[in-house]
Amino acid sequence: MKRILSRRQALCEAATGFGGMALSSIIALENRALAASLPTYNLAPKKPHFAPKAKNVIFIYVGGGPSTIDMFDPKPILRQFNGKPAPFEIKGRALNGSQEIMSSPWEFTRCGESGREISNLLPHFQKVVDKVSFVRSMRTDRIDHSTAQFTFVTGRGFTGFPAIGSWVSYALGTENANLPAYIALGEGASIGVRAHSSAWLPPVYSGTAMRGDEKAPIYNIKRPESMSADEQTRLLRMVNELNREQKASHPLDQDLEARIANYELAARMQLEALRVANLSDESEATRKLYGVEEQGSGEFGKHCLMARRLVESGVRFVQVYGGGGWDTHSNIGGQLPGLCHRIDQGMSALLADLEARGMMKDTLVVWSGEFGRLPTIEARVNAPGRDHNPYGFSMWMAGAGVKRGFDYGLTDELGYAALPEFALGHADIHATVQNLLGIDYSKNTFFYEGRDESLVGVTPARVVKEVLS
């Protein structure tokens, strides 16, 4: 029996459906139109909201809870109570935790014109302490490492939010198209790479991991010896053409767009990243200043020197990790000297070097952990340590827009809790860092899951104007 098709049926069924083809064409056109109307996410330099005091940030992040009462916040009354019960309740993570006070096993020395007391564990830092402002009244609402690290680095006490460096690079871009806007040097955060992740911000703003290996500072950055420069150029040209074809078919795919941008950046970085990591062009005096050959501290010193070279090259935000081991629940007397030795020379040299080169006027240096340690012992053992203290700890800032030799805030006489009238949290520091970069923290937002998100979020925050010059 002969089947007669109507015109509509013929259009629908022929060649898998002209209607479907038309629909696909219309959708593709709409996607391209929508993609053209969306914001472009790249690392091009952007204007700040207002005149900045700082252009770059070096964030020294000491994950693990450094004991700031043993480093630069001495409490003399602890000696009076050493080995005795605390005069008021000290709350740790465990119920009915130890109440036995432990004074600092180390001596402190009054240093510089400011006369602030710094532990003899930090002899290099003692020489540069006049350059920094201490915030001595930090606190956090998280008592465990991972949640506290997420809080301090991303503004939330759980995973899945962008790090502070990602927010800064999103707001300002970079001054060097041949290097990422945000670089992370070393390791040390228990939350791993999530401490410098862009999360749901476009991937182009994620932190790029870098290390102090002069031959391969970034994994897979160096051209294989078996491939000539001409072969690599032709390969990259072919890959780029394929990427562009795929991008035309998927104009809304931000991950694809970021991969393409990263491939292109990687090609440009082959020379620039290797140049920054090659410290041989630094003077012998500079290498000695940072102690890059010193046992136990050379790697961190190298990272600090690389951080200076990176911001000198236009990188917007450099995150330097202070390494692991700071979680001194036991044997703090045996562990803390080596930990302080690891970071002391490098971070102190960084401050001295930045000032000598006139870079302190443009560079903000921030030093902090996620919390501190309690003034009590954690348990009665032969080599006791200190438990986590989220109630009161210290951090410091130096450089562009920050007062020199200034102290803000105070903890109680035992160094246990920040006095309420001075207490600051992570959101206040996030607001202050952005302010120094010319960013209004309330306007640096990204639309995500139906709302304008920011680094600070709904947490009350203020710019800590007391420490600003």
N, C-alpha and C positions, 0 to 999 in steps of 0.2 A: 504494500500500500504506500503510495507516494505521500511523503510528509512535506507539507507546505509551511515554510517559515515566514513569520511576519517580519517586517523591517526591524522592529524592536528586538525580536528574538535573534535575528541574524547579527545585529550589533552586539548583543549580549554574549553570544556564544562563539562567534568567530574569533580565531586566534586567541583563545582563552578569554575572550571578552574585551571588545573595544571599550566597553564601559569601565572595566577594571583598569585597563591601560590608561584611560583618561583620568580615572580617580587617582591612580599612582602618580601621574604627571602633575595633577593639581596639588596632591599632598607634598610632592617634592618641591614644587614652586612655593607653597605656603611655608614649608620648613626653611627654605632658603631665605624667604622674606622675613620669617621670624628670627632666623639666625642673624640676619643683617640688622635687625632692630634691637638685638640684645647687646648688653655692654661687652666690650672687648677686654678680656683679661690677659694682661701681659705685664712685663716688668719695665715698661717705659717709665721714665721719671715723672712723678706727679707733684703738683703743687700742694704744700701743706695747707691746713686751714688758716694758720696764722704764722707769723715770723717765728722760726724755730731757734732754739738756743743750741741744739745738738743736731748733727747730720747723720751720725752713726752711733750704734750701740754695741758694746762688748759686754755680754752677760755671762759672768762667771758663775755657773750653777753647781753648787757643791751638794749633790744629792746624797741623802743618807742621814742627815741630822747632825751637822757639826756642833760640837759643844762650845758654843760662844761664851759661856761663863768661864771656860778654861782658856779662851783665846784672847778676847778683848772686852769682856764685861765682868771684871773682878768684883767679888762681894766679900769684903774683909770679915764680915760677921760670921761667915761660914767657918772660919777657923775657931771661933768661940764655941760653935756647936758641933765641931767635927767629931763624929763617932757617937753623937747624942741624938735623941729624938728631935725632930723639927718642932719649933714653937707653935706651929699651926699645921693643919693637915695638908699634905702634899699628895695630889692625885696623879697616879700613873695609869697605865693601861690595865693593870691587874687590880682586882678588888683586894683590899687590905694589903696594898703594896708597901714596900719598905718605907719607913719614916726616918731612917738613920741618915743624918747629914754627912756629906763628904765634901770637905773643902778642896779647892784646887791643889793638886800636888806640885804645881809649878809656881815660880816666882813671877811677879809682874814688875815692869820698869816704867817709870814716867818718861814719856818720849816727846820730843819736839817742842815747839813753842806752845802747843795746846796743853802739854803736860798730861795727856791721857795715858792711862796705864795699859800696856800691851804685854801679853805673856812672853816670857823669854823663849817660848817655843817658836816665836815668829821674829827672829832677829832682823831679817830684811824688812819686814813690814814696819817694824819700829822706826825705821829711817824715813818712811814715806807717809806715816800716819797723818801728818798735817794736811795732806792733800785730800783727805776723805771726810765725808759726813756720815756719822753713824746714826742709824735708826735703832734705838735700843728698846723699842716697845712693840715689836711685832707679835702677832698671834694668829692662829689659824683654828678653824673648827674641825680639822682632821688630825687624827692621832696616829694613823698608819702611813707607811711610806708612800705606797702607790697613790692613795687618794689625796694625800697632802701634796705630792709632786704634781699630780694633775691640777690641783687647785692653784698652786703657785705658778705653774707654767702656762696653763690654759684657762684659768679662771673658774673651772668647775671641778668638783671632787670626783669625777668619773671620766671614763674614756669617751672619745668621740667628738672633741672640740679642738679648734685650732690653737696652736701655740702662739705666744706673744710675738715671736719673730715673724710668723705668717701674717698676723694682723698688721704689723709694721710694713712688711713688704707689699701687702695688699694696698695699704694707704699711700705709700710713697714710691714704690718701684725701686729701681737701682740706678746708680750713676755709672755703672760699667756693664755694657751689654755682653761682655765676654766672660762674666762671672755671675753666679746666682746672687739674688738679693739677700738670701738668708743661708748661712752656712753654720753647721754644727761640727765642732772639733772635739774629738775624743769620745769617751764613754763615761758612764757613771750613774745615770738615772735608772732606777729599778724598773721604770715604765718603758725603757728602751727608746726606740725611734719615735714613739708617740710623744716624747718630750719636745720634738721639733717637727711634728706633723702638721699639715694644713687641714687635716680632717675633711670637712665638707666645703671649705673654701676651695676655689679652683686649684688643682694640683700644682700649678706653676708657682704658687706661693709657699710650697712645702720647703722645709730646710734640707739642704744638701749635705750629706755626711762627708767629712773630710778628715784626713789623718796626717800625721807628721812624717809621711814617707815621701822623700823627695822624688823617687822614681815613679810612684803611683799614689799620689795624694788622694785621688778619688778612684774607686774601683772601676776597672775597664776604661780608664781615660786615655791610656797610651795606645798608639797605633801598634798593632802586632809587627814584630820585626820581619815577618814573612811577607808583609804587604808593603808595597811602595806607596809613596805619597800620591802618585798619579792614579794608582789602582784604588786607593781610598777615596779620592775625589770623585772618580767615576761611579764607585759604589754608592757614595752618599748622594750623588745627583740622581741615581736611579731610585734609591729609597725615598728621596724627597718627592719625586714625581708620583710614586705609588701612594705615598702618604696623602698627597694633595688630591689624588683621585678618590681615595677613600673618604677624605674630609668632605669632598663635594657631595658624596652620597650620605654622609652622616654629619650634617652641619651643626647639630646640637650636642654632639658628643664632646664634653669638656675633657674627659680623660684622654681621648684621641688627640685633641688639640694640645693638651699638655705634653703628651708623648712626642708629638712633632716638634714642639718648642724645645723640649729637652734634648732631642737628637741634634737639633740645630745648635743649641747652646753647647752641647758636648763637643761638637766639632770645633767651635770657637775656643772652648776652654782648654783644648789640648796644649796650646801654647801658654795661655794666661795662667791656668792653674799650676802647671809645672813651674812656671816662673815664680809664682808666689811661694810655692813649697820649697824652692831651691834657695836655701839660706846661705849658700857659699858667697853670694855677693854682699852679705852683711859683714861689717868690720869685725875683727877679732874681739875688739872691746865690747861690741854689742852682743856677740854670741856669748861672751863671758858674763856680761851683765845678766842675761837670761839664764845662764847656767845650762845651756843646751847639751853639754857633755857631762853634766854632773850625775853621779849615781843616785838613783831614786827620785830625782826631781827633773831630770833632763827632758823627759817626754812632755811634761806639763809646761816647762819653760819654753820648749819648742812650739807648743800650741799657742802660748801667749804671744810669742814673737810672730807667728803666722797670723794671729788675730790682728796685730798691729799692721802687718803688711796687707791684709785683706781690707781693712777699713781705709787704709792709705790708697788702695786701688779702687775704692768706691763701693765696696760691699756695705749694705745698709745695716745688717744685723748679724753679729757673730756670737754664737753660743759656745762657750768653752766649758766643758765638763771637768769637774774636779776629781774624777776617778772614784772608784768604789772604796769600801772599807770604813766609811764614817759612822756606821751603825754600831757604836761602841757600847753594847750592852754589858760586856765584861772586859776586864783587862784594859781599861781606858789608859791606865798608866803606861802600859806597854805599847799600845797602838797609836795614841794621839801624837806622840813626838814624830813618828815616821810619816803620818798623814799630813801634819803641818809642814814638815820638811819638804814634802812633795810639792806643795803649792806656794810656799812662802816666797821663794826667790822669783819665780815666774810672775806672779801677780804683782809683786813689788816692782820688779823691773819694768813691767808694762806701764805702770803709773809714771815712773821716772822717765822712761823713754818717750812716752806720749808728750810729757811736758817739755822735754828737751827739744823735741821736734816741732813744738808749737801746735800739736794736735789735740791737746786737752780742751781747747776752745771749741772744738767741733765734735768731740767724741765723749759719749757718756759711758762710764764703766759702772756696772752693777754687780754686787757680790751677795749671794744668799744661798741658804739651804731651804728645805721645806719646813723645818722646825729646829729646835735646839735640844738640849738634854737637861734633865732634872738635877736639882742640887743634892738629891739623895742617891744612895747606892741602890741598884736594882735588887741585889740579893747579897746575903752574907756568904761570900766566897773568898778564897785567898786573893784573887785579883778582881775586885769588883769593877763594875762599869755603871753607866747612867742610862736610864730609860728615856723614851721620847718625851719631849716637852713642847706641846703646841701652845702653851699658855703665855709664854714670854721668851723671846729670843731676839738676837741682834742681826742686822745686815748692814751693808754700807754702800754708798754711792760716791762717785768722784767724777770730776771733769766738767763738761759743758753745762752751764747753768746751775751748778751745785756749789753750795758754800764749802769753803775749805775749813778744816779743823773744827767742825760743828757737831754737836750732839743733839739729837731730838729724842725725847721720851725717856722712860725709865721703867725698870722693873722693880718689884718690891725688894726688901733688904736681903732676901735669900736668892734673888735672881730667878724666882719661880714664875711669877705672873706679871704681865704688863699692867701698869697703873691705868685704871679705866679712862682717865682724862687724856692719856697719851696714846692709847691703844690704836694700832693700825693693822690692817689686813692686806691680803694680796691685791684686792681691788684698788686700794689706795695707791699701791706701788705701780700697778698697771696704768692707772690714770695719770700718775706723775711722769712715768717714762714717756707715755704718748704725748703729754703736754710739752715736755722738753723737746720733742721732735716736731712740734708745731701741729699736733693732731688733737682735735677735740674728741675725747674718748667717747662722748655721747653721740657723736656724728659718724664715727668710724664703724659703720654697720654693714651687714650683708643679709639679704632676705633669705631666710631658710625656714622651711616647714611652717609657713604662714606668718612669720614675724621677723622683724628686724633684729637680728642677733648682733652682739658685740663681744669684745673681750671681757668687759665688766659684767655684761648681762644685767640682771635685776638686783645684783648685790650693791648696796649703798657704797658709794665711793667718793673720794675727794682728792684733789691735787694737794699734795703735802707741800704747801707754799713755804712752810717754815724752813725747809732745807734748800730752797731755791735762792740763788744769788740775785 
